[in-house]
Amino acid sequence: MPTINLIKEQRLEARAVQRKLQVAMMSTMGVGALSLLATTFFLFDATRLNLQASALEQKKAELEPVLAELQANTDEIEKLKPRLETLEKATKESERWERVLTHLTLNTPQQTWLSSVKAFKQDATTPMVLTFNGVSLTQEAVGEFQLRLEQAADLENATLKFTQPKFSDKGRQFEFEISADLVGTKEEEEVAQEVQTP
């Protein structure tokens, strides 16, 4: 019977097993190293984020008085808003009256004098009516005054109500009355109804 040398095969088999163990060990160590690196990275990142969060919390704490003051100012502005709106409306109305009076100053014909200007408004759905009373030396000047009132940006529908002669120690004059609507003072009916409904 021939002799078979099985030691070589056993050695080869042992080396193959040893290689497999080494590869498995290296793989395990590689995975462990990667896990350690990932854990270290996430730990540093978490620490960095915690530091940023604490810095932001500190800034927030520093800004709390400013935020409180800002909120108080916002509340105060909200309280003053109705007054501000009233003042803005009054300013617009004053500017309108200034334009009307400036127009009268610049466009009243010579030898024509105003004795009174009255404003009247029946209700919210009708415009404010301005009534101009005065005297003039000629009828033509009264007609010219009416045309000039019609050209004012803030007046419309200038209507001659009457003109009549008047005799005084200065001679013959003509008394007149002209009415005109003030632009922008007529409110829409729907808005007026909403205001009236409680």
C-alpha positions as CSV (number, residue, x, y, z in Angstrom):
1,M,0.0,0.0,0.0
2,P,1.4,3.3,-1.0
3,T,1.9,6.1,1.6
4,I,-0.1,9.2,1.2
5,N,1.2,12.5,2.6
6,L,-1.8,14.3,4.0
7,I,0.3,16.8,6.0
8,K,0.7,19.1,3.0
9,E,-3.0,19.2,2.3
10,Q,-3.7,19.8,6.0
11,R,-1.2,22.6,6.0
12,L,-2.8,24.1,2.9
13,E,-6.2,23.8,4.4
14,A,-5.0,25.3,7.7
15,R,-3.4,28.2,5.7
16,A,-6.7,28.8,3.9
17,V,-8.6,28.8,7.1
18,Q,-6.0,31.1,8.6
19,R,-6.3,33.5,5.6
20,K,-10.0,33.5,5.9
21,L,-9.7,34.3,9.6
22,Q,-7.2,37.1,8.8
23,V,-9.5,38.5,6.1
24,A,-12.5,38.3,8.5
25,M,-10.4,39.9,11.3
26,M,-9.2,42.7,9.0
27,S,-12.7,43.3,7.8
28,T,-14.0,43.4,11.3
29,M,-11.2,45.8,12.3
30,G,-11.9,47.9,9.2
31,V,-15.6,48.1,10.1
32,G,-14.7,48.8,13.7
33,A,-12.3,51.6,12.6
34,L,-15.0,53.1,10.3
35,S,-17.5,52.9,13.1
36,L,-15.1,54.6,15.4
37,L,-14.4,57.3,12.9
38,A,-18.1,57.8,12.2
39,T,-18.9,57.8,16.0
40,T,-16.0,60.4,16.5
41,F,-17.3,62.5,13.6
42,F,-20.9,62.5,14.9
43,L,-19.7,63.2,18.5
44,F,-17.7,66.2,17.3
45,D,-20.6,67.3,15.2
46,A,-23.0,67.0,18.0
47,T,-20.7,68.9,20.3
48,R,-20.3,71.6,17.6
49,L,-24.1,71.9,17.3
50,N,-24.6,72.0,21.0
51,L,-22.1,74.8,21.2
52,Q,-23.9,76.7,18.5
53,A,-27.2,76.1,20.2
54,S,-25.9,77.4,23.5
55,A,-24.4,80.5,21.7
56,L,-27.8,81.1,20.0
57,E,-29.6,80.7,23.4
58,Q,-27.2,83.2,24.9
59,K,-27.8,85.7,22.0
60,K,-31.5,85.2,22.5
61,A,-31.2,85.9,26.2
62,E,-29.2,89.1,25.3
63,L,-31.9,90.1,22.8
64,E,-34.9,89.5,25.2
65,P,-35.0,93.1,26.4
66,V,-34.8,94.4,22.9
67,L,-37.6,92.0,21.8
68,A,-39.7,93.0,24.8
69,E,-39.2,96.7,23.9
70,L,-40.1,96.0,20.3
71,Q,-43.3,94.2,21.3
72,A,-44.2,97.1,23.7
73,N,-43.6,99.6,20.9
74,T,-45.7,97.5,18.5
75,D,-48.5,97.5,21.1
76,E,-48.2,101.2,21.5
77,I,-48.4,101.8,17.7
78,E,-51.5,99.6,17.6
79,K,-53.1,101.8,20.3
80,L,-52.2,105.0,18.5
81,K,-53.3,103.8,15.1
82,P,-56.8,105.2,15.3
83,R,-55.4,108.6,16.3
84,L,-52.8,108.4,13.5
85,E,-55.5,107.7,10.9
86,T,-57.6,110.6,12.3
87,L,-54.6,112.9,12.0
88,E,-53.9,111.7,8.4
89,K,-57.5,112.3,7.4
90,A,-57.4,115.8,9.0
91,T,-54.2,116.6,7.2
92,K,-55.7,115.6,3.9
93,E,-58.8,117.6,4.6
94,S,-56.7,120.6,5.6
95,E,-54.7,120.3,2.3
96,R,-58.0,120.2,0.3
97,W,-59.2,123.4,2.0
98,E,-55.9,125.0,1.5
99,R,-56.1,124.2,-2.3
100,V,-59.6,125.6,-2.5
101,L,-58.7,128.8,-0.7
102,T,-55.5,129.2,-2.8
103,H,-57.7,128.8,-5.9
104,L,-60.1,131.4,-4.7
105,T,-57.2,133.8,-4.0
106,L,-55.6,133.4,-7.4
107,N,-58.8,133.1,-9.5
108,T,-61.3,135.6,-8.1
109,P,-61.8,138.2,-10.8
110,Q,-61.0,141.8,-10.2
111,Q,-63.8,144.0,-8.8
112,T,-65.4,140.9,-7.3
113,W,-65.4,140.3,-3.6
114,L,-66.5,137.4,-1.5
115,S,-68.5,138.2,1.6
116,S,-68.9,134.6,2.9
117,V,-68.1,131.0,2.2
118,K,-70.3,128.4,3.8
119,A,-70.0,124.6,3.9
120,F,-73.0,122.3,4.3
121,K,-73.5,118.5,4.1
122,Q,-76.9,116.9,4.5
123,D,-75.8,113.3,4.9
124,A,-73.0,110.8,4.1
125,T,-74.3,110.0,0.6
126,T,-74.3,113.6,-0.6
127,P,-71.2,115.7,-1.3
128,M,-70.4,118.7,0.8
129,V,-71.8,121.9,-0.8
130,L,-69.8,125.1,-0.6
131,T,-71.8,128.3,-1.0
132,F,-70.0,131.4,-2.1
133,N,-71.7,134.8,-1.5
134,G,-70.3,138.1,-2.7
135,V,-70.6,141.2,-4.8
136,S,-69.3,142.2,-8.1
137,L,-69.4,145.3,-10.3
138,T,-70.5,143.4,-13.4
139,Q,-72.5,140.3,-14.3
140,E,-69.7,139.2,-16.5
141,A,-67.3,139.0,-13.6
142,V,-69.9,136.8,-11.7
143,G,-70.0,134.4,-14.7
144,E,-66.3,134.4,-15.0
145,F,-66.0,133.5,-11.3
146,Q,-68.4,130.6,-11.8
147,L,-66.3,129.3,-14.7
148,R,-63.1,129.6,-12.6
149,L,-64.7,127.7,-9.7
150,E,-65.5,124.9,-12.2
151,Q,-61.8,124.7,-13.1
152,A,-60.7,124.1,-9.5
153,A,-59.5,120.5,-9.0
154,D,-61.4,120.2,-5.7
155,L,-64.7,121.7,-6.8
156,E,-67.3,120.5,-9.3
157,N,-70.9,121.4,-10.4
158,A,-70.5,125.1,-9.9
159,T,-74.0,126.5,-10.1
160,L,-75.2,130.1,-10.0
161,K,-78.1,130.3,-7.5
162,F,-78.9,134.0,-8.0
163,T,-77.6,137.4,-8.9
164,Q,-79.4,140.6,-8.1
165,P,-78.5,144.3,-8.4
166,K,-77.6,146.2,-5.3
167,F,-77.3,149.9,-5.0
168,S,-74.9,151.5,-2.5
169,D,-73.1,154.7,-2.1
170,K,-70.4,153.3,-4.3
171,G,-72.8,152.7,-7.2
172,R,-74.5,149.7,-8.7
173,Q,-73.2,146.3,-7.7
174,F,-74.4,142.8,-8.1
175,E,-74.9,140.4,-5.2
176,F,-74.5,136.7,-6.1
177,E,-74.6,133.3,-4.7
178,I,-72.8,130.3,-6.3
179,S,-72.7,126.8,-5.0
180,A,-70.2,124.0,-5.8
181,D,-69.7,120.4,-4.6
182,L,-66.5,119.6,-2.8
183,V,-64.8,116.6,-4.6
184,G,-64.3,113.5,-2.6
185,T,-66.8,114.2,0.2
186,K,-69.5,111.9,-1.1
187,E,-69.4,108.5,0.4
188,E,-70.7,105.4,-1.4
189,E,-74.2,104.3,-0.2
190,E,-73.0,100.9,0.8
191,V,-70.3,102.4,3.1
192,A,-72.8,104.7,4.6
193,Q,-75.2,101.8,5.3
194,E,-72.5,99.8,6.9
195,V,-71.7,102.7,9.2
196,Q,-75.3,103.1,10.2
197,T,-75.9,99.4,11.0
198,P,-75.0,98.7,14.6
